[in-house]
Amino acid sequence: MPPDNGVEKEPCFTFTEAFLAMYYFIDAYWKRGGRMDGSVTLLRHALGAEARSDADGSLQTADPAAWSDWIQAIQAARSRGLPGQV
């Protein structure tokens, strides 16, 4: 059982909220690293700092494939669980 780190257990997020949380996590990582990592810079840009929500709840990102990739990642997480675990 993971340690209690003060975070709510089993939080429920919409896909959009989870995507934005991921964006802010990557943004903070990029800023802590002095904005030097080119790969993180490209990822951050593709996710789109100016992402806007469409009527169906999906996001429009700088890279049109980013939202679709995110949905596929959610499906993989749900079906496969943690990487490296059987």
JOFEN-V231668 format. One record per pair of residues at least 4 apart in sequence whose ideal C-beta (glycine too) atoms are under 6 Angstrom apart, sorted by the first residue. I is the first residue (numbers start at 1). GAP is how many residues later the second one is. Records with the same first field share a line. If there is no record, write none. Layout:
# JOFEN-V231668
I->GAP + GAP
This chain:
# JOFEN-V231668
13->4 + 5
16->41
19->51
23->24
26->18
30->5 + 10 + 14
33->4
45->17
46->16 + 17 + 20
47->14 + 19
48->13 + 14
51->8 + 10
52->8
53->6
54->4
58->9
59->8
61->5 + 6
65->4
76->4
81->4
